[in-house]
Amino acid sequence: MGLAACLALGAMMKQVLRVHADRNPIPAARAVDAACRSELAGRAGFRTEDRGVRKIGFLTLEPVEGVHVQRLVERAGEQAWLTLGRGSVGRLYVVLPDERYEVLPPWEPGPRVLRAASAPGR
């Protein structure tokens, strides 16, 4: 009976950790903060949303004035992808106060950063 209780408790703890990690993917934001600290006015934020079968990641940045935004978005997006890894999210958007960019994974061919029309999903 004790063994069954231990197994049940272990399964519950795994589920709690999995849910917490999905809702709070802080390592991606921390990695971006570390890589881009001098170019950010505040801390990076990260959240995910489930949209159908796809999980979408939103990396929120507030760049300091005078920063080359395109380079910041590309570097921050790449850092987030490398921290998240393959299969963690289907798409990644970098959201700035007035703009939104889609950043493609570094392991896919083609351009890295695509500008989105508006900034929904903030």
NUBAPA-193231 format. One line per 3 residues: number of its first residue (from 1); their letters; for each residue x negated, z, y of N, C-alpha, C. Coordinates in steps of 0.001 Angstrom, whole numbers, always signed. Example, Ala and Ser with C-alpha at 12.3 -4.5 7.8 and 13.67 -1.06 7.14 Angstrom:
<atoms>
1> as> -13190:+7800:-5690:-12300:+7800:-4500:-13200:+7800:-3300 | -12850:+7080:-2250:-13670:+7140:-1060:-12900:+7870:+30
</atoms>
This chain:
<atoms>
1> mgl> -828:+0:-1175:+0:+0:+0:-889:+0:+1262 | -1966:+744:+1224:-2884:+787:+2349:-3516:-571:+2614 | -3846:-1279:+1536:-4433:-2612:+1670:-3436:-3572:+2319
4> aac> -2184:-3499:+1907:-1150:-4364:+2490:-984:-4069:+3976 | -1033:-2798:+4343:-906:-2422:+5750:-2098:-2944:+6555 | -3295:-2862:+5988:-4488:-3375:+6666:-4412:-4886:+6873
7> lal> -3955:-5593:+5848:-3822:-7049:+5960:-2775:-7423:+7008 | -1668:-6714:+7020:-622:-6988:+8010:-1127:-6702:+9414 | -1814:-5602:+9600:-2359:-5257:+10907:-3391:-6290:+11349
10> gam> -4229:-6726:+10441:-5219:-7758:+10758:-4561:-9060:+11186 | -3511:-9454:+10486:-2802:-10688:+10845:-2149:-10564:+12218 | -1591:-9405:+12513:-970:-9194:+13825:-2016:-9227:+14939
13> mkq> -3162:-8630:+14705:-4216:-8622:+15721:-4750:-10029:+15981 | -4890:-10837:+14932:-5321:-12220:+15114:-4331:-12979:+15979 | -3034:-12768:+15730:-2000:-13443:+16512:-2056:-13008:+17978
16> vlr> -2230:-11718:+18219:-2318:-11213:+19591:-3516:-11827:+20304 | -4651:-11877:+19643:-5840:-12463:+20256:-5664:-13950:+20522 | -5024:-14665:+19611:-4793:-16099:+19781:-3877:-16345:+20969
19> vha> -2795:-15579:+21083:-1875:-15739:+22202:-2576:-15388:+23510 | -3356:-14323:+23518:-4072:-13916:+24726:-5077:-14989:+25149 | -5798:-15552:+24219:-6778:-16589:+24536:-6094:-17838:+25080
22> drn> -4935:-18205:+24523:-4216:-19375:+25000:-3694:-19170:+26420 | -3238:-17988:+26724:-2659:-17723:+28039:-3700:-17357:+29075 | -4864:-16974:+28658:-5873:-16488:+29580:-7248:-17075:+29245
25> pip> -7405:-18385:+29423:-8685:-19018:+29082:-9726:-18805:+30180 | -10063:-17559:+30424:-10966:-17186:+31496:-12368:-17775:+31328 | -12900:-17955:+30130:-14262:-18496:+30031:-14460:-19817:+30775
28> aar> -13453:-20680:+30808:-13593:-21950:+31533:-13746:-21693:+33028 | -12939:-20795:+33581:-13034:-20480:+35008:-14363:-19800:+35328 | -14794:-18904:+34460:-16078:-18227:+34683:-17236:-19214:+34661
31> avd> -17203:-20161:+33732:-18274:-21155:+33642:-18323:-22027:+34895 | -17158:-22404:+35401:-17111:-23208:+36622:-17599:-22387:+37805 | -17193:-21124:+37886:-17683:-20246:+38960:-19208:-20172:+38948
34> aac> -19774:-19994:+37778:-21232:-19875:+37662:-21935:-21181:+38045 | -21368:-22312:+37642:-22011:-23603:+37896:-21831:-24094:+39332 | -20748:-23689:+39984:-20405:-24260:+41293:-20219:-23212:+42385
37> rse> -20740:-22018:+42193:-20491:-20895:+43092:-20731:-21209:+44557 | -21822:-21878:+44896:-22158:-22139:+46296:-21218:-23148:+46951 | -20465:-23882:+46156:-19566:-24897:+46701:-18108:-24449:+46734
40> lag> -17843:-23214:+46305:-16472:-22715:+46241:-16244:-21604:+47256 | -15095:-21652:+47933:-14724:-20622:+48898:-14124:-19403:+48198 | -13643:-19580:+46998:-13061:-18491:+46215:-13350:-18718:+44748
43> rag> -12790:-17887:+43929:-12995:-18023:+42484:-12162:-19161:+41913 | -12692:-19800:+40897:-11949:-20836:+40188:-10851:-20174:+39370 | -9750:-20865:+39226:-8651:-20380:+38395:-8375:-21390:+37301
46> frt> -7862:-20920:+36187:-7540:-21835:+35094:-6287:-21357:+34392 | -5405:-22307:+34100:-4197:-21994:+33324:-3835:-23218:+32498 | -3048:-22992:+31485:-2577:-24097:+30658:-1054:-24113:+30653
49> edr> -516:-25280:+30400:+926:-25468:+30243:+1159:-26314:+29009 | +2174:-25971:+28259:+2589:-26792:+27129:+3613:-27791:+27632 | +3333:-29061:+27414:+4268:-30125:+27784:+4498:-30970:+26543
52> gvr> +5554:-30649:+25857:+5810:-31313:+24586:+4778:-30873:+23571 | +4133:-31835:+22950:+3113:-31518:+21957:+1728:-31391:+22577 | +1622:-31708:+23867:+325:-31662:+24543:+169:-30392:+25351
55> kig> -1043:-29908:+25402:-1394:-28785:+26262:-2198:-29351:+27427 | -1771:-29009:+28640:-2409:-29504:+29856:-3159:-28343:+30508 | -4407:-28589:+30915:-5200:-27583:+31606:-5245:-27872:+33098
58> flt> -5129:-26815:+33900:-5198:-26930:+35352:-6309:-26019:+35861 | -7347:-26621:+36411:-8468:-25895:+36998:-8269:-25924:+38512 | -8102:-24758:+39119:-7826:-24663:+40547:-9102:-24272:+41294
61> lep> -9443:-25087:+42304:-10655:-24861:+43089:-10332:-24882:+44575 | -11095:-24108:+45322:-11029:-24166:+46782:-12446:-24401:+47288 | -12767:-25664:+47597:-14143:-25976:+48016:-14429:-25475:+49424
64> veg> -15701:-25150:+49687:-16111:-24799:+51044:-16123:-26080:+51883 | -16019:-25913:+53161:-15991:-27057:+54063:-17318:-27813:+53995 | -17229:-29129:+53977:-18413:-29968:+53975:-18918:-30369:+52598
67> vhv> -18314:-29854:+51551:-18736:-30179:+50185:-18262:-31577:+49814 | -19089:-32302:+49086:-18688:-33613:+48560:-17698:-33363:+47415 | -16433:-33547:+47707:-15363:-33156:+46790:-15446:-33895:+45462
70> qrl> -15685:-35182:+45486:-15726:-35970:+44249:-16781:-35432:+43276 | -17971:-35116:+43796:-19033:-34578:+42934:-18675:-33189:+42405 | -18088:-32365:+43270:-17668:-31032:+42842:-16630:-31127:+41735
73> ver> -15648:-31984:+41910:-14593:-32152:+40909:-15183:-32628:+39587 | -16091:-33593:+39652:-16693:-34117:+38427:-17502:-33041:+37699 | -18329:-32319:+38441:-19165:-31294:+37808:-18328:-30126:+37275
76> age> -17365:-29678:+38060:-16515:-28567:+37627:-15669:-28969:+36420 | -15139:-30178:+36448:-14337:-30656:+35326:-15154:-30785:+34048 | -16364:-31310:+34186:-17233:-31425:+33013:-17571:-30052:+32444
79> qaw> -17864:-29101:+33319:-18178:-27747:+32863:-16979:-27118:+32143 | -15795:-27336:+32690:-14584:-26804:+32050:-14379:-27433:+30670 | -14543:-28764:+30583:-14384:-29440:+29289:-15380:-28917:+28268
82> ltl> -16631:-28769:+28675:-17656:-28301:+27741:-17386:-26876:+27280 | -16834:-26053:+28150:-16495:-24682:+27776:-15269:-24651:+26870 | -14270:-25462:+27192:-13036:-25482:+26401:-13254:-26120:+25034
85> grg> -14017:-27202:+24990:-14267:-27903:+23737:-13169:-28884:+23375 | -13450:-29673:+22375:-12493:-30686:+21911:-11250:-30032:+21325 | -10116:-30629:+21611:-8869:-30174:+21015:-8223:-28975:+21691
88> svg> -8867:-28414:+22700:-8288:-27240:+23351:-7144:-27630:+24281 | -7319:-28702:+25043:-6271:-29236:+25897:-6271:-30754:+25749 | -5130:-31368:+25996:-5038:-32818:+25910:-5471:-33496:+27198
91> rly> -5226:-32826:+28337:-5586:-33355:+29638:-6071:-32209:+30510 | -6916:-32545:+31471:-7436:-31546:+32403:-7286:-32076:+33821 | -6633:-31286:+34655:-6486:-31611:+36068:-7258:-30593:+36892
94> vvl> -7971:-31087:+37900:-8618:-30222:+38880:-7728:-30269:+40115 | -7234:-29103:+40498:-6288:-29004:+41605:-6992:-28364:+42796 | -7000:-29083:+43913:-7535:-28596:+45177:-6349:-28288:+46091
97> pde> -6574:-27668:+47241:-5441:-27333:+48102:-4535:-28520:+48441 | -5100:-29706:+48662:-4276:-30854:+49051:-4370:-32051:+48111 | -5122:-31927:+47041:-5343:-33064:+46147:-5344:-32610:+44698
100> rye> -5158:-33567:+43809:-5248:-33298:+42378:-5968:-34469:+41726 | -6878:-34139:+40802:-7652:-35148:+40085:-7511:-34905:+38592 | -7474:-35986:+37829:-7567:-35859:+36382:-9025:-36089:+36013
103> vlp> -9565:-35195:+35201:-10950:-35323:+34765:-10951:-35590:+33272 | -11554:-36704:+32894:-11608:-37080:+31488:-12754:-36342:+30796 | -12644:-36131:+29499:-13710:-35424:+28775:-15033:-36183:+28831
106> pwe> -16147:-35463:+28860:-17451:-36135:+28926:-17778:-36937:+27674 | -17088:-36701:+26569:-17373:-37435:+25341:-16562:-38725:+25234 | -15706:-39023:+26212:-14961:-40285:+26209:-15633:-41278:+27144
109> pgp> -15614:-42572:+26796:-16229:-43566:+27677:-15364:-43806:+28915 | -15992:-44337:+29950:-15247:-44701:+31151:-15500:-43749:+32295 | -14757:-43961:+33382:-14942:-43097:+34553:-14508:-41667:+34237
112> rvl> -15161:-40720:+34860:-14868:-39303:+34601:-13682:-38778:+35390 | -13563:-39217:+36661:-12576:-38628:+37557:-11582:-39689:+38005 | -10304:-39387:+37853:-9238:-40253:+38307:-8411:-39473:+39324
115> raa> -8194:-40034:+40478:-7424:-39333:+41500:-5946:-39441:+41185 | -5262:-38323:+41225:-3816:-38296:+41021:-3126:-38473:+42374 | -1882:-38936:+42347:-1176:-39255:+43584:-858:-38027:+44431
118> sap> -531:-36910:+43796:-149:-35711:+44540:-704:-34492:+43835 | -314:-33336:+44267:-829:-32106:+43675:+260:-31272:+43024 | +1110:-31852:+42157:+2070:-31013:+41450:+1386:-30208:+40354
121> gr> +2056:-29227:+39854:+1498:-28429:+38750:+563:-27356:+39231 | +644:-27000:+40506:-239:-25964:+41026:+358:-24613:+40809
</atoms>
